[in-house]
């Protein structure tokens, strides 16, 4: 059996981030074997590293949840890059790692932190009124609690909400039944008493139609939120998000505008 390792992503404090299982040298694994192994790990995502099919890539990754495969996800991207380097991987460039995945090539910068440029959104813009009403009800929100609501789907299917403030985000208690089939990320800003340099609080709620849960720290969601909000001129062009507080975690996502564009780079604190 190929080697696998488990890494803790988006935190500098052991056991306070989002765990990821990474299987090395998985070229000979079938889809069924990958799905079975991801179900066994019972983590939010498990990744499988392979030889790239694109000569510009350093490696190829497939990303599985317990419910199926994803074309892209943030914490698996950064965790897989870290695991690939730890296993002796040598990128073609000293400045970046190029990952091949379901959405194409993702470039991961090397520096103080590993950082990826957010991929283009597959779906953006306003959420249909009926869907918006359903999300508002499922989260137990009043309309005046919401500052903004939009599709920010870069693969997993996220809808993003900006709420009145960080306290409103932390107080959320979603209805698991009403959330069935939804993937919703919420963000609220700190004005006073910012905890340890944190600018915004983020939570991620998801349901695959069977199970409902909250993700500890979510790279794809934070990338989508950054593209939406920075693109609209809403938050600063560089900020630090915290996620996982409600679950006893302490995930930190460092975001900055990429080359003055509406895109963003989410960074992993090791």
DAWO-V655853 format. One record per residue. OMEGA is omega as a letter, one per 20 degrees, with the letter a starting at -180 (999 if undefined). NEAR is the number of other ideal C-beta (glycine too) atoms within 12 Angstrom. D_FIRST is the distance of its C-alpha to the first C-alpha in Angstrom with 2 decimals. Layout:
omega=(OMEGA | OMEGA)
near=(NEAR | NEAR)
d_first=(D_FIRST | D_FIRST)
This chain:
omega=(r | r | r | r | r | a | a | a | r | r | r | a | a | r | a | r | a | a | r | r | a | r | r | r | a | a | a | a | r | r | a | r | r | r | r | a | r | r | a | a | r | r | r | r | r | a | a | a | a | r | a | r | r | a | r | a | r | r | r | r | r | a | a | r | r | a | a | a | r | r | a | r | a | a | r | r | a | r | r | r | r | a | r | r | a | r | r | r | r | a | r | r | r | a | a | r | r | a | r | r | a | r | a | a | r | a | a | a | r | a | r | r | r | a | r | r | a | r | r | r | r | r | r | r | a | r | a | a | a | r | r | r | r | r | a | r | a | r | a | a | r | a | a | r | a | r | a | a | a | r | r | a | r | r | a | r | a | r | a | r | r | a | a | a | a | a | r | r | a | a | a | r | a | r | a | a | r | a | a | r | a | r | a | r | a | a | r | a | r | r | r | r | r | a | r | r | a | r | a | r | a | r | a | r | a | r | r | a | a | a | r | r | r | a | a | a | a | a | a | r | a | r | r | r | a | r | a | a | r | r | r | a | a | a | r | r | r | a | r | r | r | r | r | a | a | a | a | r | r | r | r | r | r | a | r | r | a | r | r | a | r | r | a | r | r | a | a | r | a | 999)
near=(11 | 20 | 17 | 29 | 24 | 25 | 34 | 32 | 50 | 49 | 31 | 19 | 18 | 14 | 19 | 24 | 38 | 40 | 32 | 44 | 38 | 44 | 39 | 27 | 22 | 33 | 20 | 13 | 25 | 13 | 15 | 12 | 21 | 34 | 22 | 18 | 29 | 34 | 20 | 16 | 25 | 19 | 33 | 43 | 49 | 43 | 49 | 40 | 44 | 29 | 20 | 26 | 16 | 18 | 12 | 20 | 29 | 32 | 39 | 29 | 47 | 38 | 44 | 39 | 38 | 25 | 25 | 22 | 26 | 39 | 27 | 41 | 49 | 57 | 51 | 51 | 53 | 51 | 44 | 49 | 44 | 35 | 38 | 41 | 28 | 20 | 21 | 13 | 27 | 13 | 24 | 18 | 15 | 12 | 14 | 25 | 37 | 31 | 45 | 32 | 41 | 27 | 28 | 23 | 29 | 45 | 30 | 42 | 30 | 27 | 18 | 12 | 27 | 39 | 38 | 47 | 36 | 43 | 36 | 25 | 32 | 24 | 24 | 22 | 18 | 16 | 28 | 15 | 12 | 10 | 23 | 25 | 17 | 24 | 39 | 30 | 20 | 30 | 34 | 21 | 31 | 12 | 17 | 10 | 24 | 30 | 26 | 30 | 34 | 33 | 30 | 46 | 32 | 45 | 35 | 45 | 34 | 45 | 43 | 49 | 43 | 32 | 36 | 26 | 24 | 31 | 19 | 28 | 39 | 27 | 21 | 34 | 18 | 32 | 21 | 21 | 15 | 22 | 31 | 22 | 23 | 34 | 42 | 50 | 50 | 49 | 49 | 37 | 31 | 28 | 14 | 9 | 11 | 18 | 19 | 15 | 15 | 30 | 31 | 43 | 41 | 55 | 41 | 51 | 40 | 37 | 28 | 21 | 16 | 15 | 20 | 24 | 28 | 36 | 42 | 38 | 45 | 52 | 57 | 51 | 49 | 56 | 51 | 47 | 52 | 52 | 38 | 40 | 38 | 32 | 29 | 20 | 12 | 24 | 31 | 18 | 23 | 23 | 32 | 32 | 49 | 40 | 45 | 36 | 30 | 27 | 24 | 14 | 31 | 30 | 45 | 39 | 50 | 35 | 44 | 31 | 25 | 26 | 12 | 12 | 17 | 24 | 28 | 42 | 37 | 50 | 39 | 41 | 29 | 26)
d_first=(0.00 | 3.82 | 6.50 | 8.91 | 12.52 | 15.51 | 18.79 | 22.34 | 24.25 | 28.03 | 29.21 | 30.35 | 30.31 | 27.09 | 26.15 | 28.84 | 27.05 | 24.61 | 20.98 | 18.18 | 14.41 | 12.88 | 9.45 | 9.53 | 9.33 | 9.09 | 11.70 | 10.41 | 9.89 | 13.07 | 15.50 | 15.17 | 11.43 | 12.31 | 15.39 | 13.92 | 11.52 | 14.62 | 16.73 | 14.72 | 15.00 | 18.67 | 19.45 | 21.91 | 19.32 | 15.62 | 14.94 | 12.58 | 13.43 | 14.18 | 16.77 | 20.22 | 22.51 | 25.57 | 26.63 | 28.02 | 24.69 | 22.40 | 19.28 | 18.73 | 17.53 | 17.31 | 18.45 | 18.11 | 20.19 | 20.08 | 22.75 | 21.56 | 21.04 | 23.32 | 24.69 | 25.15 | 25.08 | 26.27 | 24.23 | 20.90 | 22.56 | 23.58 | 20.54 | 18.23 | 20.73 | 20.76 | 17.00 | 17.04 | 19.97 | 18.57 | 15.61 | 18.39 | 19.16 | 22.75 | 24.71 | 27.42 | 29.99 | 30.63 | 32.08 | 29.44 | 25.92 | 25.83 | 23.23 | 23.03 | 22.63 | 24.45 | 27.81 | 27.66 | 27.57 | 27.69 | 29.02 | 28.07 | 30.70 | 30.02 | 32.60 | 33.34 | 30.94 | 28.45 | 30.40 | 30.02 | 32.95 | 33.07 | 32.54 | 35.52 | 36.17 | 35.63 | 38.35 | 41.07 | 44.59 | 46.34 | 44.81 | 46.72 | 49.33 | 48.05 | 44.49 | 45.92 | 47.99 | 45.07 | 43.02 | 46.07 | 46.66 | 43.05 | 43.05 | 46.49 | 48.07 | 51.61 | 52.25 | 53.81 | 50.58 | 48.95 | 49.63 | 47.48 | 45.07 | 43.19 | 40.18 | 37.65 | 34.80 | 32.34 | 29.62 | 29.09 | 32.75 | 34.46 | 38.15 | 39.59 | 42.52 | 44.52 | 46.35 | 49.51 | 47.90 | 44.95 | 46.51 | 46.51 | 42.77 | 42.00 | 44.30 | 42.56 | 41.65 | 40.45 | 40.99 | 37.57 | 39.17 | 41.10 | 38.03 | 36.19 | 34.70 | 35.65 | 33.87 | 36.43 | 36.50 | 39.57 | 41.05 | 44.15 | 45.83 | 47.09 | 50.70 | 51.67 | 49.72 | 46.62 | 43.84 | 42.71 | 43.29 | 41.72 | 43.56 | 42.00 | 40.09 | 37.45 | 35.88 | 33.52 | 33.76 | 31.71 | 31.52 | 29.46 | 32.20 | 30.62 | 29.86 | 31.78 | 30.68 | 31.34 | 28.86 | 29.03 | 29.09 | 28.93 | 28.91 | 29.68 | 32.57 | 34.03 | 33.87 | 35.70 | 38.20 | 38.94 | 39.61 | 41.87 | 43.78 | 44.08 | 45.04 | 47.82 | 48.97 | 48.24 | 46.38 | 46.66 | 44.83 | 42.65 | 41.69 | 39.22 | 37.78 | 36.54 | 34.27 | 32.91 | 36.12 | 36.62 | 33.18 | 33.73 | 31.69 | 33.11 | 31.52 | 33.50 | 33.56 | 35.81 | 37.35 | 39.77 | 41.40 | 39.96 | 42.74 | 45.36 | 43.89 | 43.08 | 39.36 | 37.57 | 34.79 | 32.79 | 31.61 | 29.07 | 30.48 | 28.03)
